[in-house]
Amino acid sequence: MTTSRRLTIDDLWTFKDVDTIALSPDGKRMAYVVHRLDKIKNERQSAIWLLQLDEHGRAEGAARQLTRGVKK
């Protein structure tokens, strides 16, 4: 059992935001962008991830990070 607590400003630095989802024409892959905040560098970082899908559109294995960079 977990105990609940109030959300703090520091919690916001741990959030990740998923954006710009695209499905391949054959429906076997999905690419998406994940944004996260780096508190130490005070910057927003983004990465493109790729996920293989089975014939039913379900995830097949773990997603693979393709890129990383800083949002300017």
MOPAC internal coordinates of N, CA, C and O (Angstrom, degrees):
PM7 1SCF
backbone

  N    0.0000 0     0.00 0     0.00 0    0    0    0
  C    1.4586 1     0.00 0     0.00 0    1    0    0
  C    1.5312 1   109.15 1     0.00 0    2    1    0
  O    1.2310 1   120.98 1   -46.79 1    3    2    1
  N    1.3163 1   115.72 1   133.21 1    3    2    1
  C    1.4601 1   120.08 1   178.14 1    5    3    2
  C    1.5254 1   109.32 1  -101.61 1    6    5    3
  O    1.2310 1   121.35 1   -29.87 1    7    6    5
  N    1.3056 1   115.03 1   150.13 1    7    6    5
  C    1.4616 1   119.48 1   176.52 1    9    7    6
  C    1.5224 1   108.46 1   -95.44 1   10    9    7
  O    1.2310 1   120.65 1   -34.38 1   11   10    9
  N    1.3032 1   116.36 1   145.62 1   11   10    9
  C    1.4625 1   119.65 1   179.64 1   13   11   10
  C    1.5184 1   109.40 1   -88.67 1   14   13   11
  O    1.2310 1   121.67 1   -26.15 1   15   14   13
  N    1.3209 1   114.41 1   153.85 1   15   14   13
  C    1.4606 1   121.08 1   176.61 1   17   15   14
  C    1.5118 1   108.00 1  -147.99 1   18   17   15
  O    1.2310 1   121.02 1   -14.45 1   19   18   17
  N    1.2797 1   115.66 1   165.55 1   19   18   17
  C    1.4665 1   120.57 1   179.70 1   21   19   18
  C    1.5276 1   110.21 1   -75.79 1   22   21   19
  O    1.2310 1   121.59 1   -31.90 1   23   22   21
  N    1.3070 1   114.56 1   148.10 1   23   22   21
  C    1.4503 1   121.67 1   175.29 1   25   23   22
  C    1.5219 1   108.41 1   -70.47 1   26   25   23
  O    1.2310 1   120.58 1   -42.00 1   27   26   25
  N    1.3272 1   116.50 1   138.00 1   27   26   25
  C    1.4624 1   120.66 1   178.85 1   29   27   26
  C    1.5269 1   110.28 1  -115.81 1   30   29   27
  O    1.2310 1   120.60 1   -12.78 1   31   30   29
  N    1.3122 1   116.45 1   167.22 1   31   30   29
  C    1.4672 1   121.83 1   176.70 1   33   31   30
  C    1.5309 1   109.72 1   -59.50 1   34   33   31
  O    1.2310 1   119.72 1   140.31 1   35   34   33
  N    1.3206 1   118.13 1   -39.69 1   35   34   33
  C    1.4722 1   120.95 1   179.66 1   37   35   34
  C    1.5235 1   111.87 1   -63.10 1   38   37   35
  O    1.2310 1   119.60 1   151.05 1   39   38   37
  N    1.3161 1   118.37 1   -28.95 1   39   38   37
  C    1.4697 1   121.03 1   177.11 1   41   39   38
  C    1.5283 1   111.22 1   -62.01 1   42   41   39
  O    1.2310 1   120.07 1   147.20 1   43   42   41
  N    1.3160 1   117.48 1   -32.80 1   43   42   41
  C    1.4615 1   121.06 1  -178.03 1   45   43   42
  C    1.5238 1   112.16 1   -60.93 1   46   45   43
  O    1.2310 1   119.90 1   149.95 1   47   46   45
  N    1.3237 1   117.79 1   -30.05 1   47   46   45
  C    1.4624 1   121.84 1   179.17 1   49   47   46
  C    1.5284 1   111.79 1   -68.75 1   50   49   47
  O    1.2310 1   119.46 1   162.87 1   51   50   49
  N    1.3186 1   118.63 1   -17.13 1   51   50   49
  C    1.4688 1   121.59 1  -177.44 1   53   51   50
  C    1.5312 1   112.61 1   -94.22 1   54   53   51
  O    1.2310 1   120.05 1   170.56 1   55   54   53
  N    1.3261 1   117.50 1    -9.44 1   55   54   53
  C    1.4611 1   121.07 1  -178.35 1   57   55   54
  C    1.5270 1   110.98 1   -71.67 1   58   57   55
  O    1.2310 1   121.14 1   -32.78 1   59   58   57
  N    1.3158 1   115.43 1   147.22 1   59   58   57
  C    1.4609 1   122.09 1   172.66 1   61   59   58
  C    1.5152 1   107.70 1  -120.78 1   62   61   59
  O    1.2310 1   121.13 1   -35.07 1   63   62   61
  N    1.3116 1   115.45 1   144.93 1   63   62   61
  C    1.4589 1   122.37 1  -176.46 1   65   63   62
  C    1.5210 1   108.77 1  -118.20 1   66   65   63
  O    1.2310 1   120.05 1   -54.01 1   67   66   65
  N    1.3296 1   117.50 1   125.99 1   67   66   65
  C    1.4620 1   121.91 1   177.97 1   69   67   66
  C    1.5273 1   108.32 1   -98.12 1   70   69   67
  O    1.2310 1   121.05 1   -44.49 1   71   70   69
  N    1.3310 1   115.60 1   135.51 1   71   70   69
  C    1.4543 1   121.54 1  -172.63 1   73   71   70
  C    1.5338 1   109.25 1  -146.53 1   74   73   71
  O    1.2310 1   120.03 1   -17.06 1   75   74   73
  N    1.2988 1   117.55 1   162.94 1   75   74   73
  C    1.4561 1   124.65 1   170.73 1   77   75   74
  C    1.5312 1   112.24 1    48.48 1   78   77   75
  O    1.2310 1   120.62 1  -109.04 1   79   78   77
  N    1.2979 1   116.42 1    70.96 1   79   78   77
  C    1.4645 1   122.51 1   178.92 1   81   79   78
  C    1.5281 1   108.81 1   -90.01 1   82   81   79
  O    1.2310 1   120.59 1   -46.85 1   83   82   81
  N    1.3493 1   116.48 1   133.15 1   83   82   81
  C    1.4681 1   121.01 1   179.76 1   85   83   82
  C    1.5276 1   109.56 1  -136.54 1   86   85   83
  O    1.2310 1   121.01 1   -44.52 1   87   86   85
  N    1.3113 1   115.67 1   135.48 1   87   86   85
  C    1.4610 1   122.34 1   178.64 1   89   87   86
  C    1.5239 1   108.72 1  -102.40 1   90   89   87
  O    1.2310 1   120.39 1   -41.93 1   91   90   89
  N    1.3364 1   116.85 1   138.07 1   91   90   89
  C    1.4653 1   120.36 1   178.30 1   93   91   90
  C    1.5316 1   109.12 1   -66.26 1   94   93   91
  O    1.2310 1   119.64 1   -24.46 1   95   94   93
  N    1.3348 1   118.29 1   155.54 1   95   94   93
  C    1.4718 1   120.83 1  -178.84 1   97   95   94
  C    1.5315 1   113.47 1   -56.97 1   98   97   95
  O    1.2310 1   119.94 1   146.94 1   99   98   97
  N    1.3408 1   117.72 1   -33.06 1   99   98   97
  C    1.4603 1   119.75 1  -179.87 1  101   99   98
  C    1.5308 1   113.11 1   -86.37 1  102  101   99
  O    1.2310 1   119.95 1   176.89 1  103  102  101
  N    1.3442 1   117.70 1    -3.11 1  103  102  101
  C    1.4612 1   122.25 1   177.23 1  105  103  102
  C    1.5188 1   114.65 1    74.72 1  106  105  103
  O    1.2310 1   120.01 1  -167.10 1  107  106  105
  N    1.3373 1   117.59 1    12.90 1  107  106  105
  C    1.4603 1   120.73 1  -177.02 1  109  107  106
  C    1.5260 1   113.79 1   -96.90 1  110  109  107
  O    1.2310 1   120.46 1   170.87 1  111  110  109
  N    1.3362 1   116.73 1    -9.13 1  111  110  109
  C    1.4646 1   120.59 1  -179.20 1  113  111  110
  C    1.5198 1   110.30 1  -141.12 1  114  113  111
  O    1.2310 1   121.38 1   -30.93 1  115  114  113
  N    1.3151 1   114.97 1   149.07 1  115  114  113
  C    1.4560 1   121.25 1   175.67 1  117  115  114
  C    1.5245 1   107.87 1  -130.50 1  118  117  115
  O    1.2310 1   120.57 1   -51.27 1  119  118  117
  N    1.3161 1   116.52 1   128.73 1  119  118  117
  C    1.4636 1   121.55 1   175.54 1  121  119  118
  C    1.5209 1   107.96 1  -109.58 1  122  121  119
  O    1.2310 1   120.96 1   -34.98 1  123  122  121
  N    1.3254 1   115.77 1   145.02 1  123  122  121
  C    1.4622 1   120.05 1   178.19 1  125  123  122
  C    1.5210 1   109.37 1  -153.61 1  126  125  123
  O    1.2310 1   120.98 1   -19.94 1  127  126  125
  N    1.3242 1   115.72 1   160.06 1  127  126  125
  C    1.4600 1   122.23 1  -179.09 1  129  127  126
  C    1.5224 1   108.76 1  -106.83 1  130  129  127
  O    1.2310 1   121.02 1   -45.82 1  131  130  129
  N    1.3380 1   115.66 1   134.18 1  131  130  129
  C    1.4627 1   121.97 1   175.49 1  133  131  130
  C    1.5305 1   107.67 1  -115.06 1  134  133  131
  O    1.2310 1   120.89 1   -53.23 1  135  134  133
  N    1.3289 1   115.90 1   126.77 1  135  134  133
  C    1.4640 1   121.76 1   177.13 1  137  135  134
  C    1.5274 1   108.10 1  -108.07 1  138  137  135
  O    1.2310 1   120.98 1   -38.27 1  139  138  137
  N    1.3143 1   115.74 1   141.73 1  139  138  137
  C    1.4710 1   120.64 1   174.14 1  141  139  138
  C    1.5211 1   108.60 1  -142.89 1  142  141  139
  O    1.2310 1   121.12 1   -22.66 1  143  142  141
  N    1.3093 1   115.46 1   157.34 1  143  142  141
  C    1.4586 1   121.10 1   179.67 1  145  143  142
  C    1.5210 1   109.62 1  -101.18 1  146  145  143
  O    1.2310 1   120.75 1   -43.25 1  147  146  145
  N    1.3354 1   116.18 1   136.75 1  147  146  145
  C    1.4606 1   121.74 1   175.27 1  149  147  146
  C    1.5231 1   106.80 1  -104.30 1  150  149  147
  O    1.2310 1   120.96 1   -70.29 1  151  150  149
  N    1.3241 1   115.77 1   109.71 1  151  150  149
  C    1.4700 1   120.60 1  -175.77 1  153  151  150
  C    1.5284 1   111.45 1   -65.62 1  154  153  151
  O    1.2310 1   120.35 1   138.84 1  155  154  153
  N    1.3254 1   116.94 1   -41.16 1  155  154  153
  C    1.4707 1   120.60 1  -176.93 1  157  155  154
  C    1.5305 1   110.95 1   -65.46 1  158  157  155
  O    1.2310 1   120.43 1   134.88 1  159  158  157
  N    1.3292 1   116.78 1   -45.12 1  159  158  157
  C    1.4653 1   121.01 1  -178.86 1  161  159  158
  C    1.5244 1   112.67 1   -86.38 1  162  161  159
  O    1.2310 1   120.50 1   169.02 1  163  162  161
  N    1.3367 1   116.65 1   -10.98 1  163  162  161
  C    1.4584 1   122.76 1  -178.00 1  165  163  162
  C    1.5319 1   111.29 1    53.69 1  166  165  163
  O    1.2310 1   121.69 1  -126.78 1  167  166  165
  N    1.3515 1   114.37 1    53.22 1  167  166  165
  C    1.4477 1   118.98 1   179.95 1  169  167  166
  C    1.5294 1   110.35 1  -144.73 1  170  169  167
  O    1.2310 1   121.62 1   -19.55 1  171  170  169
  N    1.3095 1   114.50 1   160.45 1  171  170  169
  C    1.4675 1   121.16 1   177.05 1  173  171  170
  C    1.5209 1   108.05 1   -98.89 1  174  173  171
  O    1.2310 1   120.72 1   -54.15 1  175  174  173
  N    1.3323 1   116.24 1   125.85 1  175  174  173
  C    1.4553 1   121.29 1   179.94 1  177  175  174
  C    1.5177 1   109.26 1  -110.47 1  178  177  175
  O    1.2310 1   121.04 1   -34.59 1  179  178  177
  N    1.3344 1   115.62 1   145.41 1  179  178  177
  C    1.4548 1   121.40 1  -178.40 1  181  179  178
  C    1.5178 1   109.75 1  -129.37 1  182  181  179
  O    1.2310 1   120.74 1   -29.43 1  183  182  181
  N    1.3294 1   116.18 1   150.57 1  183  182  181
  C    1.4584 1   121.45 1   176.91 1  185  183  182
  C    1.5212 1   108.93 1  -146.99 1  186  185  183
  O    1.2310 1   121.02 1   -35.72 1  187  186  185
  N    1.3271 1   115.66 1   144.28 1  187  186  185
  C    1.4628 1   121.14 1   174.24 1  189  187  186
  C    1.5237 1   107.69 1   -94.60 1  190  189  187
  O    1.2310 1   121.04 1   -47.57 1  191  190  189
  N    1.3260 1   115.61 1   132.43 1  191  190  189
  C    1.4653 1   122.67 1   179.28 1  193  191  190
  C    1.5181 1   109.17 1  -117.64 1  194  193  191
  O    1.2310 1   120.77 1   -29.61 1  195  194  193
  N    1.3443 1   116.13 1   150.39 1  195  194  193
  C    1.4588 1   122.30 1   179.00 1  197  195  194
  C    1.5210 1   108.91 1  -125.22 1  198  197  195
  O    1.2310 1   121.10 1   -46.61 1  199  198  197
  N    1.3131 1   115.50 1   133.39 1  199  198  197
  C    1.4595 1   122.04 1  -179.03 1  201  199  198
  C    1.5217 1   109.32 1  -125.51 1  202  201  199
  O    1.2310 1   120.24 1   -52.34 1  203  202  201
  N    1.3267 1   117.15 1   127.66 1  203  202  201
  C    1.4621 1   122.20 1   175.29 1  205  203  202
  C    1.5250 1   108.23 1   -79.75 1  206  205  203
  O    1.2310 1   120.15 1   -39.50 1  207  206  205
  N    1.3295 1   117.31 1   140.50 1  207  206  205
  C    1.4564 1   122.52 1  -179.09 1  209  207  206
  C    1.5265 1   110.08 1  -119.58 1  210  209  207
  O    1.2310 1   120.75 1   -32.02 1  211  210  209
  N    1.3183 1   116.17 1   147.98 1  211  210  209
  C    1.4682 1   119.58 1   175.62 1  213  211  210
  C    1.5250 1   109.35 1   -84.64 1  214  213  211
  O    1.2310 1   120.01 1     3.41 1  215  214  213
  N    1.3256 1   117.58 1  -176.59 1  215  214  213
  C    1.4615 1   120.94 1  -176.04 1  217  215  214
  C    1.5226 1   113.76 1   -66.21 1  218  217  215
  O    1.2310 1   120.29 1   167.25 1  219  218  217
  N    1.3377 1   117.06 1   -12.75 1  219  218  217
  C    1.4706 1   121.58 1   178.15 1  221  219  218
  C    1.5264 1   111.98 1  -101.33 1  222  221  219
  O    1.2310 1   120.24 1  -176.05 1  223  222  221
  N    1.3384 1   117.16 1     3.95 1  223  222  221
  C    1.4549 1   121.12 1   179.29 1  225  223  222
  C    1.5141 1   114.22 1    82.71 1  226  225  223
  O    1.2310 1   120.20 1  -167.46 1  227  226  225
  N    1.3301 1   117.21 1    12.54 1  227  226  225
  C    1.4676 1   120.82 1   178.27 1  229  227  226
  C    1.5241 1   109.81 1   -92.54 1  230  229  227
  O    1.2310 1   121.17 1   -27.53 1  231  230  229
  N    1.3307 1   115.37 1   152.47 1  231  230  229
  C    1.4641 1   121.02 1   179.47 1  233  231  230
  C    1.5199 1   110.03 1   -59.26 1  234  233  231
  O    1.2310 1   121.31 1   -42.48 1  235  234  233
  N    1.3209 1   115.11 1   137.52 1  235  234  233
  C    1.4508 1   122.33 1   179.26 1  237  235  234
  C    1.5261 1   106.62 1  -121.19 1  238  237  235
  O    1.2310 1   120.29 1   -90.58 1  239  238  237
  N    1.3235 1   117.06 1    89.42 1  239  238  237
  C    1.4606 1   121.00 1  -176.84 1  241  239  238
  C    1.5160 1   111.59 1    90.93 1  242  241  239
  O    1.2310 1   121.56 1     9.93 1  243  242  241
  N    1.3186 1   114.62 1  -170.07 1  243  242  241
  C    1.4641 1   121.35 1  -177.31 1  245  243  242
  C    1.5259 1   110.68 1   -87.89 1  246  245  243
  O    1.2310 1   120.97 1   -28.93 1  247  246  245
  N    1.3111 1   115.75 1   151.07 1  247  246  245
  C    1.4655 1   121.30 1   175.54 1  249  247  246
  C    1.5242 1   108.95 1   -70.07 1  250  249  247
  O    1.2310 1   121.28 1   -26.93 1  251  250  249
  N    1.3330 1   115.15 1   153.07 1  251  250  249
  C    1.4671 1   121.22 1  -178.54 1  253  251  250
  C    1.5275 1   109.00 1  -120.04 1  254  253  251
  O    1.2310 1   120.60 1   -50.43 1  255  254  253
  N    1.3252 1   116.46 1   129.57 1  255  254  253
  C    1.4562 1   120.51 1   179.10 1  257  255  254
  C    1.5180 1   109.20 1   -79.38 1  258  257  255
  O    1.2310 1   120.63 1   -51.89 1  259  258  257
  N    1.3397 1   116.41 1   128.11 1  259  258  257
  C    1.4582 1   121.16 1  -178.09 1  261  259  258
  C    1.5142 1   113.13 1  -100.10 1  262  261  259
  O    1.2310 1   119.73 1   142.78 1  263  262  261
  N    1.3235 1   118.12 1   -37.22 1  263  262  261
  C    1.4666 1   121.56 1  -177.02 1  265  263  262
  C    1.5175 1   109.99 1  -137.89 1  266  265  263
  O    1.2310 1   121.20 1    -9.48 1  267  266  265
  N    1.3331 1   115.31 1   170.52 1  267  266  265
  C    1.4536 1   121.60 1   169.66 1  269  267  266
  C    1.5238 1   107.58 1  -154.41 1  270  269  267
  O    1.2310 1   121.03 1   -30.00 1  271  270  269
  N    1.3014 1   115.64 1   150.00 1  271  270  269
  C    1.4519 1   119.07 1  -179.47 1  273  271  270
  C    1.5141 1   111.73 1  -174.28 1  274  273  271
  O    1.2310 1   121.35 1    -2.03 1  275  274  273
  N    1.3097 1   115.03 1   177.97 1  275  274  273
  C    1.4594 1   122.48 1  -178.00 1  277  275  274
  C    1.5104 1   108.23 1  -107.61 1  278  277  275
  O    1.2310 1   120.35 1   -47.58 1  279  278  277
  N    1.3160 1   116.94 1   132.42 1  279  278  277
  C    1.4591 1   122.04 1   177.07 1  281  279  278
  C    1.5284 1   107.84 1   -75.27 1  282  281  279
  O    1.2310 1   120.28 1   -53.58 1  283  282  281
  N    1.3264 1   117.06 1   126.42 1  283  282  281
  C    1.4622 1   120.97 1  -178.82 1  285  283  282
  C    1.4935 1   111.21 1  -112.52 1  286  285  283
  O    1.2310 1   120.10 1   180.00 1  287  286  285

